[in-house]
Amino acid sequence: MQKIEPSNPSVLSPKQLEAEFGISISKQEKLRMRKNKEGDGIYALPFFRIGKRIRYQREAVMEWFSKLQEKEANQR
């Protein structure tokens, strides 16, 4: 059976996220399950499921990156 990757540019599969943003699939798994520890302001990587498949909304991932950048800028 051939795997079909999403053709919608606003939705990414884990492989597409890895190719575009350089976050390995194993790291994605860890980031999806991350909790806000001691108010560090870093939240889990936003995702949704369709059956057993994991998908990411590009806009939500970009907002997540923005929050990380803000946190880093505030620590300086």
mmCIF file as gemmi writes it, N, C-alpha and C atoms, coordinates in Angstrom:
data_model
loop_
_atom_site.group_PDB
_atom_site.id
_atom_site.type_symbol
_atom_site.label_atom_id
_atom_site.label_alt_id
_atom_site.label_comp_id
_atom_site.label_asym_id
_atom_site.label_entity_id
_atom_site.label_seq_id
_atom_site.pdbx_PDB_ins_code
_atom_site.Cartn_x
_atom_site.Cartn_y
_atom_site.Cartn_z
_atom_site.occupancy
_atom_site.B_iso_or_equiv
_atom_site.pdbx_formal_charge
_atom_site.auth_seq_id
_atom_site.auth_asym_id
_atom_site.pdbx_PDB_model_num
ATOM 1 N N . MET Axp A 1 ? 0.839 -1.182 0 1 0 ? 1 A 1
ATOM 2 C CA . MET Axp A 1 ? 0 0 0 1 0 ? 1 A 1
ATOM 3 C C . MET Axp A 1 ? 0.886 1.249 0 1 0 ? 1 A 1
ATOM 4 N N . GLN Axp A 2 ? 0.586 2.17 -0.858 1 0 ? 2 A 1
ATOM 5 C CA . GLN Axp A 2 ? 1.366 3.397 -0.983 1 0 ? 2 A 1
ATOM 6 C C . GLN Axp A 2 ? 0.904 4.425 0.036 1 0 ? 2 A 1
ATOM 7 N N . LYS Axp A 3 ? 1.87 5.06 0.7 1 0 ? 3 A 1
ATOM 8 C CA . LYS Axp A 3 ? 1.519 6.126 1.637 1 0 ? 3 A 1
ATOM 9 C C . LYS Axp A 3 ? 1.241 7.402 0.87 1 0 ? 3 A 1
ATOM 10 N N . ILE Axp A 4 ? 0.196 8.088 1.261 1 0 ? 4 A 1
ATOM 11 C CA . ILE Axp A 4 ? -0.164 9.342 0.62 1 0 ? 4 A 1
ATOM 12 C C . ILE Axp A 4 ? 0.123 10.471 1.599 1 0 ? 4 A 1
ATOM 13 N N . GLU Axp A 5 ? 0.956 11.386 1.191 1 0 ? 5 A 1
ATOM 14 C CA . GLU Axp A 5 ? 1.293 12.54 2.027 1 0 ? 5 A 1
ATOM 15 C C . GLU Axp A 5 ? 0.28 13.645 1.798 1 0 ? 5 A 1
ATOM 16 N N . PRO Axp A 6 ? 0.032 14.461 2.825 1 0 ? 6 A 1
ATOM 17 C CA . PRO Axp A 6 ? -0.931 15.556 2.667 1 0 ? 6 A 1
ATOM 18 C C . PRO Axp A 6 ? -0.506 16.509 1.55 1 0 ? 6 A 1
ATOM 19 N N . SER Axp A 7 ? -1.473 16.934 0.766 1 0 ? 7 A 1
ATOM 20 C CA . SER Axp A 7 ? -1.166 17.871 -0.316 1 0 ? 7 A 1
ATOM 21 C C . SER Axp A 7 ? -1.533 19.301 0.063 1 0 ? 7 A 1
ATOM 22 N N . ASN Axp A 8 ? -2.172 19.475 1.213 1 0 ? 8 A 1
ATOM 23 C CA . ASN Axp A 8 ? -2.545 20.8 1.693 1 0 ? 8 A 1
ATOM 24 C C . ASN Axp A 8 ? -1.304 21.467 2.294 1 0 ? 8 A 1
ATOM 25 N N . PRO Axp A 9 ? -0.865 22.606 1.77 1 0 ? 9 A 1
ATOM 26 C CA . PRO Axp A 9 ? 0.353 23.239 2.279 1 0 ? 9 A 1
ATOM 27 C C . PRO Axp A 9 ? 0.236 23.764 3.719 1 0 ? 9 A 1
ATOM 28 N N . SER Axp A 10 ? -0.988 23.872 4.235 1 0 ? 10 A 1
ATOM 29 C CA . SER Axp A 10 ? -1.129 24.361 5.613 1 0 ? 10 A 1
ATOM 30 C C . SER Axp A 10 ? -1.114 23.224 6.626 1 0 ? 10 A 1
ATOM 31 N N . VAL Axp A 11 ? -1.04 21.974 6.147 1 0 ? 11 A 1
ATOM 32 C CA . VAL Axp A 11 ? -0.988 20.808 7.03 1 0 ? 11 A 1
ATOM 33 C C . VAL Axp A 11 ? 0.269 20.019 6.694 1 0 ? 11 A 1
ATOM 34 N N . LEU Axp A 12 ? 1.022 19.663 7.731 1 0 ? 12 A 1
ATOM 35 C CA . LEU Axp A 12 ? 2.284 18.95 7.537 1 0 ? 12 A 1
ATOM 36 C C . LEU Axp A 12 ? 2.26 17.588 8.217 1 0 ? 12 A 1
ATOM 37 N N . SER Axp A 13 ? 2.874 16.618 7.59 1 0 ? 13 A 1
ATOM 38 C CA . SER Axp A 13 ? 3.094 15.314 8.212 1 0 ? 13 A 1
ATOM 39 C C . SER Axp A 13 ? 4.396 15.422 9.021 1 0 ? 13 A 1
ATOM 40 N N . PRO Axp A 14 ? 4.67 14.47 9.907 1 0 ? 14 A 1
ATOM 41 C CA . PRO Axp A 14 ? 5.947 14.498 10.625 1 0 ? 14 A 1
ATOM 42 C C . PRO Axp A 14 ? 7.167 14.524 9.695 1 0 ? 14 A 1
ATOM 43 N N . LYS Axp A 15 ? 7.109 13.769 8.591 1 0 ? 15 A 1
ATOM 44 C CA . LYS Axp A 15 ? 8.234 13.773 7.64 1 0 ? 15 A 1
ATOM 45 C C . LYS Axp A 15 ? 8.401 15.146 6.995 1 0 ? 15 A 1
ATOM 46 N N . GLN Axp A 16 ? 7.294 15.79 6.651 1 0 ? 16 A 1
ATOM 47 C CA . GLN Axp A 16 ? 7.372 17.12 6.048 1 0 ? 16 A 1
ATOM 48 C C . GLN Axp A 16 ? 7.897 18.145 7.055 1 0 ? 16 A 1
ATOM 49 N N . LEU Axp A 17 ? 7.467 18.032 8.313 1 0 ? 17 A 1
ATOM 50 C CA . LEU Axp A 17 ? 7.958 18.942 9.354 1 0 ? 17 A 1
ATOM 51 C C . LEU Axp A 17 ? 9.466 18.769 9.527 1 0 ? 17 A 1
ATOM 52 N N . GLU Axp A 18 ? 9.923 17.522 9.509 1 0 ? 18 A 1
ATOM 53 C CA . GLU Axp A 18 ? 11.355 17.246 9.63 1 0 ? 18 A 1
ATOM 54 C C . GLU Axp A 18 ? 12.128 17.85 8.457 1 0 ? 18 A 1
ATOM 55 N N . ALA Axp A 19 ? 11.624 17.673 7.264 1 0 ? 19 A 1
ATOM 56 C CA . ALA Axp A 19 ? 12.313 18.194 6.078 1 0 ? 19 A 1
ATOM 57 C C . ALA Axp A 19 ? 12.334 19.717 6.064 1 0 ? 19 A 1
ATOM 58 N N . GLU Axp A 20 ? 11.242 20.338 6.465 1 0 ? 20 A 1
ATOM 59 C CA . GLU Axp A 20 ? 11.142 21.789 6.379 1 0 ? 20 A 1
ATOM 60 C C . GLU Axp A 20 ? 11.793 22.517 7.546 1 0 ? 20 A 1
ATOM 61 N N . PHE Axp A 21 ? 11.644 21.985 8.754 1 0 ? 21 A 1
ATOM 62 C CA . PHE Axp A 21 ? 12.122 22.687 9.952 1 0 ? 21 A 1
ATOM 63 C C . PHE Axp A 21 ? 13.31 22.015 10.63 1 0 ? 21 A 1
ATOM 64 N N . GLY Axp A 22 ? 13.688 20.827 10.184 1 0 ? 22 A 1
ATOM 65 C CA . GLY Axp A 22 ? 14.859 20.161 10.736 1 0 ? 22 A 1
ATOM 66 C C . GLY Axp A 22 ? 14.647 19.535 12.107 1 0 ? 22 A 1
ATOM 67 N N . ILE Axp A 23 ? 13.412 19.285 12.489 1 0 ? 23 A 1
ATOM 68 C CA . ILE Axp A 23 ? 13.134 18.646 13.774 1 0 ? 23 A 1
ATOM 69 C C . ILE Axp A 23 ? 12.903 17.16 13.503 1 0 ? 23 A 1
ATOM 70 N N . SER Axp A 24 ? 13.787 16.321 14.018 1 0 ? 24 A 1
ATOM 71 C CA . SER Axp A 24 ? 13.676 14.889 13.751 1 0 ? 24 A 1
ATOM 72 C C . SER Axp A 24 ? 12.354 14.339 14.285 1 0 ? 24 A 1
ATOM 73 N N . ILE Axp A 25 ? 11.947 13.235 13.719 1 0 ? 25 A 1
ATOM 74 C CA . ILE Axp A 25 ? 10.681 12.619 14.122 1 0 ? 25 A 1
ATOM 75 C C . ILE Axp A 25 ? 10.732 12.213 15.589 1 0 ? 25 A 1
ATOM 76 N N . SER Axp A 26 ? 11.873 11.703 16.057 1 0 ? 26 A 1
ATOM 77 C CA . SER Axp A 26 ? 11.967 11.323 17.473 1 0 ? 26 A 1
ATOM 78 C C . SER Axp A 26 ? 11.895 12.555 18.378 1 0 ? 26 A 1
ATOM 79 N N . LYS Axp A 27 ? 12.483 13.656 17.96 1 0 ? 27 A 1
ATOM 80 C CA . LYS Axp A 27 ? 12.398 14.895 18.744 1 0 ? 27 A 1
ATOM 81 C C . LYS Axp A 27 ? 10.967 15.438 18.73 1 0 ? 27 A 1
ATOM 82 N N . GLN Axp A 28 ? 10.267 15.317 17.598 1 0 ? 28 A 1
ATOM 83 C CA . GLN Axp A 28 ? 8.87 15.737 17.521 1 0 ? 28 A 1
ATOM 84 C C . GLN Axp A 28 ? 8.035 14.994 18.557 1 0 ? 28 A 1
ATOM 85 N N . GLU Axp A 29 ? 8.276 13.689 18.7 1 0 ? 29 A 1
ATOM 86 C CA . GLU Axp A 29 ? 7.537 12.889 19.677 1 0 ? 29 A 1
ATOM 87 C C . GLU Axp A 29 ? 7.738 13.448 21.086 1 0 ? 29 A 1
ATOM 88 N N . LYS Axp A 30 ? 8.959 13.788 21.416 1 0 ? 30 A 1
ATOM 89 C CA . LYS Axp A 30 ? 9.262 14.343 22.745 1 0 ? 30 A 1
ATOM 90 C C . LYS Axp A 30 ? 8.619 15.717 22.921 1 0 ? 30 A 1
ATOM 91 N N . LEU Axp A 31 ? 8.685 16.547 21.895 1 0 ? 31 A 1
ATOM 92 C CA . LEU Axp A 31 ? 8.128 17.897 21.989 1 0 ? 31 A 1
ATOM 93 C C . LEU Axp A 31 ? 6.6 17.897 22.061 1 0 ? 31 A 1
ATOM 94 N N . ARG Axp A 32 ? 5.97 16.918 21.422 1 0 ? 32 A 1
ATOM 95 C CA . ARG Axp A 32 ? 4.507 16.833 21.494 1 0 ? 32 A 1
ATOM 96 C C . ARG Axp A 32 ? 4.035 16.527 22.906 1 0 ? 32 A 1
ATOM 97 N N . MET Axp A 33 ? 4.823 15.784 23.648 1 0 ? 33 A 1
ATOM 98 C CA . MET Axp A 33 ? 4.414 15.358 24.985 1 0 ? 33 A 1
ATOM 99 C C . MET Axp A 33 ? 4.949 16.263 26.098 1 0 ? 33 A 1
ATOM 100 N N . ARG Axp A 34 ? 5.635 17.317 25.733 1 0 ? 34 A 1
ATOM 101 C CA . ARG Axp A 34 ? 6.248 18.228 26.705 1 0 ? 34 A 1
ATOM 102 C C . ARG Axp A 34 ? 5.193 18.952 27.531 1 0 ? 34 A 1
ATOM 103 N N . LYS Axp A 35 ? 5.456 19.069 28.782 1 0 ? 35 A 1
ATOM 104 C CA . LYS Axp A 35 ? 4.595 19.819 29.694 1 0 ? 35 A 1
ATOM 105 C C . LYS Axp A 35 ? 5.279 21.134 30.041 1 0 ? 35 A 1
ATOM 106 N N . ASN Axp A 36 ? 4.508 22.127 30.451 1 0 ? 36 A 1
ATOM 107 C CA . ASN Axp A 36 ? 5.056 23.403 30.899 1 0 ? 36 A 1
ATOM 108 C C . ASN Axp A 36 ? 5.652 23.18 32.288 1 0 ? 36 A 1
ATOM 109 N N . LYS Axp A 37 ? 6.95 23.039 32.35 1 0 ? 37 A 1
ATOM 110 C CA . LYS Axp A 37 ? 7.622 22.739 33.611 1 0 ? 37 A 1
ATOM 111 C C . LYS Axp A 37 ? 8.035 24.018 34.319 1 0 ? 37 A 1
ATOM 112 N N . GLU Axp A 38 ? 7.563 24.159 35.526 1 0 ? 38 A 1
ATOM 113 C CA . GLU Axp A 38 ? 7.954 25.27 36.398 1 0 ? 38 A 1
ATOM 114 C C . GLU Axp A 38 ? 7.829 26.623 35.711 1 0 ? 38 A 1
ATOM 115 N N . GLY Axp A 39 ? 6.78 26.783 34.947 1 0 ? 39 A 1
ATOM 116 C CA . GLY Axp A 39 ? 6.527 28.081 34.326 1 0 ? 39 A 1
ATOM 117 C C . GLY Axp A 39 ? 7.583 28.512 33.326 1 0 ? 39 A 1
ATOM 118 N N . ASP Axp A 40 ? 8.241 27.559 32.677 1 0 ? 40 A 1
ATOM 119 C CA . ASP Axp A 40 ? 9.298 27.923 31.734 1 0 ? 40 A 1
ATOM 120 C C . ASP Axp A 40 ? 8.764 28.526 30.443 1 0 ? 40 A 1
ATOM 121 N N . GLY Axp A 41 ? 7.455 28.454 30.236 1 0 ? 41 A 1
ATOM 122 C CA . GLY Axp A 41 ? 6.864 29.108 29.08 1 0 ? 41 A 1
ATOM 123 C C . GLY Axp A 41 ? 7.003 28.346 27.781 1 0 ? 41 A 1
ATOM 124 N N . ILE Axp A 42 ? 7.577 27.167 27.812 1 0 ? 42 A 1
ATOM 125 C CA . ILE Axp A 42 ? 7.701 26.367 26.599 1 0 ? 42 A 1
ATOM 126 C C . ILE Axp A 42 ? 6.63 25.288 26.65 1 0 ? 42 A 1
ATOM 127 N N . TYR Axp A 43 ? 5.788 25.286 25.659 1 0 ? 43 A 1
ATOM 128 C CA . TYR Axp A 43 ? 4.671 24.355 25.622 1 0 ? 43 A 1
ATOM 129 C C . TYR Axp A 43 ? 4.922 23.262 24.602 1 0 ? 43 A 1
ATOM 130 N N . ALA Axp A 44 ? 4.063 22.271 24.627 1 0 ? 44 A 1
ATOM 131 C CA . ALA Axp A 44 ? 4.167 21.153 23.699 1 0 ? 44 A 1
ATOM 132 C C . ALA Axp A 44 ? 3.988 21.63 22.252 1 0 ? 44 A 1
ATOM 133 N N . LEU Axp A 45 ? 4.655 20.952 21.357 1 0 ? 45 A 1
ATOM 134 C CA . LEU Axp A 45 ? 4.513 21.203 19.929 1 0 ? 45 A 1
ATOM 135 C C . LEU Axp A 45 ? 3.065 20.904 19.543 1 0 ? 45 A 1
ATOM 136 N N . PRO Axp A 46 ? 2.339 21.874 18.973 1 0 ? 46 A 1
ATOM 137 C CA . PRO Axp A 46 ? 0.917 21.658 18.66 1 0 ? 46 A 1
ATOM 138 C C . PRO Axp A 46 ? 0.733 20.68 17.5 1 0 ? 46 A 1
ATOM 139 N N . PHE Axp A 47 ? -0.187 19.754 17.687 1 0 ? 47 A 1
ATOM 140 C CA . PHE Axp A 47 ? -0.462 18.741 16.672 1 0 ? 47 A 1
ATOM 141 C C . PHE Axp A 47 ? -1.911 18.298 16.778 1 0 ? 47 A 1
ATOM 142 N N . PHE Axp A 48 ? -2.351 17.536 15.792 1 0 ? 48 A 1
ATOM 143 C CA . PHE Axp A 48 ? -3.647 16.894 15.879 1 0 ? 48 A 1
ATOM 144 C C . PHE Axp A 48 ? -3.549 15.518 15.237 1 0 ? 48 A 1
ATOM 145 N N . ARG Axp A 49 ? -4.5 14.677 15.564 1 0 ? 49 A 1
ATOM 146 C CA . ARG Axp A 49 ? -4.526 13.316 15.037 1 0 ? 49 A 1
ATOM 147 C C . ARG Axp A 49 ? -5.698 13.141 14.076 1 0 ? 49 A 1
ATOM 148 N N . ILE Axp A 50 ? -5.42 12.37 13.054 1 0 ? 50 A 1
ATOM 149 C CA . ILE Axp A 50 ? -6.473 11.879 12.172 1 0 ? 50 A 1
ATOM 150 C C . ILE Axp A 50 ? -6.295 10.368 12.199 1 0 ? 50 A 1
ATOM 151 N N . GLY Axp A 51 ? -7.135 9.718 12.99 1 0 ? 51 A 1
ATOM 152 C CA . GLY Axp A 51 ? -6.939 8.289 13.22 1 0 ? 51 A 1
ATOM 153 C C . GLY Axp A 51 ? -5.631 8.1 13.971 1 0 ? 51 A 1
ATOM 154 N N . LYS Axp A 52 ? -4.729 7.313 13.406 1 0 ? 52 A 1
ATOM 155 C CA . LYS Axp A 52 ? -3.422 7.088 14.031 1 0 ? 52 A 1
ATOM 156 C C . LYS Axp A 52 ? -2.355 8.061 13.524 1 0 ? 52 A 1
ATOM 157 N N . ARG Axp A 53 ? -2.707 8.848 12.541 1 0 ? 53 A 1
ATOM 158 C CA . ARG Axp A 53 ? -1.721 9.749 11.924 1 0 ? 53 A 1
ATOM 159 C C . ARG Axp A 53 ? -1.623 11.076 12.665 1 0 ? 53 A 1
ATOM 160 N N . ILE Axp A 54 ? -0.398 11.549 12.81 1 0 ? 54 A 1
ATOM 161 C CA . ILE Axp A 54 ? -0.106 12.839 13.419 1 0 ? 54 A 1
ATOM 162 C C . ILE Axp A 54 ? 0.013 13.866 12.302 1 0 ? 54 A 1
ATOM 163 N N . ARG Axp A 55 ? -0.572 15.027 12.522 1 0 ? 55 A 1
ATOM 164 C CA . ARG Axp A 55 ? -0.453 16.129 11.569 1 0 ? 55 A 1
ATOM 165 C C . ARG Axp A 55 ? -0.222 17.423 12.332 1 0 ? 55 A 1
ATOM 166 N N . TYR Axp A 56 ? 0.391 18.384 11.661 1 0 ? 56 A 1
ATOM 167 C CA . TYR Axp A 56 ? 0.686 19.693 12.237 1 0 ? 56 A 1
ATOM 168 C C . TYR Axp A 56 ? 0.09 20.773 11.35 1 0 ? 56 A 1
ATOM 169 N N . GLN Axp A 57 ? -0.513 21.779 11.958 1 0 ? 57 A 1
ATOM 170 C CA . GLN Axp A 57 ? -0.945 22.951 11.195 1 0 ? 57 A 1
ATOM 171 C C . GLN Axp A 57 ? 0.258 23.878 11.11 1 0 ? 57 A 1
ATOM 172 N N . ARG Axp A 58 ? 0.612 24.255 9.912 1 0 ? 58 A 1
ATOM 173 C CA . ARG Axp A 58 ? 1.782 25.117 9.705 1 0 ? 58 A 1
ATOM 174 C C . ARG Axp A 58 ? 1.687 26.397 10.549 1 0 ? 58 A 1
ATOM 175 N N . GLU Axp A 59 ? 0.526 27.029 10.568 1 0 ? 59 A 1
ATOM 176 C CA . GLU Axp A 59 ? 0.347 28.275 11.309 1 0 ? 59 A 1
ATOM 177 C C . GLU Axp A 59 ? 0.582 28.075 12.809 1 0 ? 59 A 1
ATOM 178 N N . ALA Axp A 60 ? 0.078 26.975 13.359 1 0 ? 60 A 1
ATOM 179 C CA . ALA Axp A 60 ? 0.258 26.691 14.788 1 0 ? 60 A 1
ATOM 180 C C . ALA Axp A 60 ? 1.734 26.435 15.109 1 0 ? 60 A 1
ATOM 181 N N . VAL Axp A 61 ? 2.435 25.756 14.209 1 0 ? 61 A 1
ATOM 182 C CA . VAL Axp A 61 ? 3.868 25.498 14.416 1 0 ? 61 A 1
ATOM 183 C C . VAL Axp A 61 ? 4.65 26.813 14.371 1 0 ? 61 A 1
ATOM 184 N N . MET Axp A 62 ? 4.286 27.692 13.439 1 0 ? 62 A 1
ATOM 185 C CA . MET Axp A 62 ? 4.965 28.986 13.347 1 0 ? 62 A 1
ATOM 186 C C . MET Axp A 62 ? 4.727 29.819 14.607 1 0 ? 62 A 1
ATOM 187 N N . GLU Axp A 63 ? 3.51 29.794 15.157 1 0 ? 63 A 1
ATOM 188 C CA . GLU Axp A 63 ? 3.223 30.506 16.406 1 0 ? 63 A 1
ATOM 189 C C . GLU Axp A 63 ? 4.036 29.916 17.551 1 0 ? 63 A 1
ATOM 190 N N . TRP Axp A 64 ? 4.177 28.596 17.57 1 0 ? 64 A 1
ATOM 191 C CA . TRP Axp A 64 ? 4.961 27.912 18.592 1 0 ? 64 A 1
ATOM 192 C C . TRP Axp A 64 ? 6.426 28.372 18.526 1 0 ? 64 A 1
ATOM 193 N N . PHE Axp A 65 ? 6.971 28.444 17.314 1 0 ? 65 A 1
ATOM 194 C CA . PHE Axp A 65 ? 8.342 28.944 17.136 1 0 ? 65 A 1
ATOM 195 C C . PHE Axp A 65 ? 8.455 30.396 17.611 1 0 ? 65 A 1
ATOM 196 N N . SER Axp A 66 ? 7.46 31.21 17.317 1 0 ? 66 A 1
ATOM 197 C CA . SER Axp A 66 ? 7.476 32.612 17.749 1 0 ? 66 A 1
ATOM 198 C C . SER Axp A 66 ? 7.533 32.716 19.27 1 0 ? 66 A 1
ATOM 199 N N . LYS Axp A 67 ? 6.759 31.882 19.958 1 0 ? 67 A 1
ATOM 200 C CA . LYS Axp A 67 ? 6.781 31.879 21.427 1 0 ? 67 A 1
ATOM 201 C C . LYS Axp A 67 ? 8.155 31.491 21.954 1 0 ? 67 A 1
ATOM 202 N N . LEU Axp A 68 ? 8.788 30.516 21.295 1 0 ? 68 A 1
ATOM 203 C CA . LEU Axp A 68 ? 10.13 30.112 21.711 1 0 ? 68 A 1
ATOM 204 C C . LEU Axp A 68 ? 11.127 31.26 21.529 1 0 ? 68 A 1
ATOM 205 N N . GLN Axp A 69 ? 11.011 31.968 20.417 1 0 ? 69 A 1
ATOM 206 C CA . GLN Axp A 69 ? 11.901 33.095 20.147 1 0 ? 69 A 1
ATOM 207 C C . GLN Axp A 69 ? 11.685 34.215 21.155 1 0 ? 69 A 1
ATOM 208 N N . GLU Axp A 70 ? 10.431 34.5 21.491 1 0 ? 70 A 1
ATOM 209 C CA . GLU Axp A 70 ? 10.122 35.528 22.489 1 0 ? 70 A 1
ATOM 210 C C . GLU Axp A 70 ? 10.725 35.163 23.83 1 0 ? 70 A 1
ATOM 211 N N . LYS Axp A 71 ? 10.576 33.9 24.219 1 0 ? 71 A 1
ATOM 212 C CA . LYS Axp A 71 ? 11.125 33.449 25.49 1 0 ? 71 A 1
ATOM 213 C C . LYS Axp A 71 ? 12.635 33.617 25.511 1 0 ? 71 A 1
ATOM 214 N N . GLU Axp A 72 ? 13.286 33.244 24.423 1 0 ? 72 A 1
ATOM 215 C CA . GLU Axp A 72 ? 14.743 33.359 24.335 1 0 ? 72 A 1
ATOM 216 C C . GLU Axp A 72 ? 15.166 34.827 24.398 1 0 ? 72 A 1
ATOM 217 N N . ALA Axp A 73 ? 14.444 35.687 23.708 1 0 ? 73 A 1
ATOM 218 C CA . ALA Axp A 73 ? 14.763 37.118 23.712 1 0 ? 73 A 1
ATOM 219 C C . ALA Axp A 73 ? 14.589 37.723 25.102 1 0 ? 73 A 1
ATOM 220 N N . ASN Axp A 74 ? 13.582 37.277 25.842 1 0 ? 74 A 1
ATOM 221 C CA . ASN Axp A 74 ? 13.346 37.771 27.178 1 0 ? 74 A 1
ATOM 222 C C . ASN Axp A 74 ? 14.378 37.313 28.188 1 0 ? 74 A 1
ATOM 223 N N . GLN Axp A 75 ? 15.057 36.213 27.901 1 0 ? 75 A 1
ATOM 224 C CA . GLN Axp A 75 ? 16.076 35.699 28.815 1 0 ? 75 A 1
ATOM 225 C C . GLN Axp A 75 ? 17.387 36.46 28.681 1 0 ? 75 A 1
ATOM 226 N N . ARG Axp A 76 ? 17.551 37.205 27.631 1 0 ? 76 A 1
ATOM 227 C CA . ARG Axp A 76 ? 18.82 37.928 27.405 1 0 ? 76 A 1
ATOM 228 C C . ARG Axp A 76 ? 18.899 39.181 28.22 1 0 ? 76 A 1
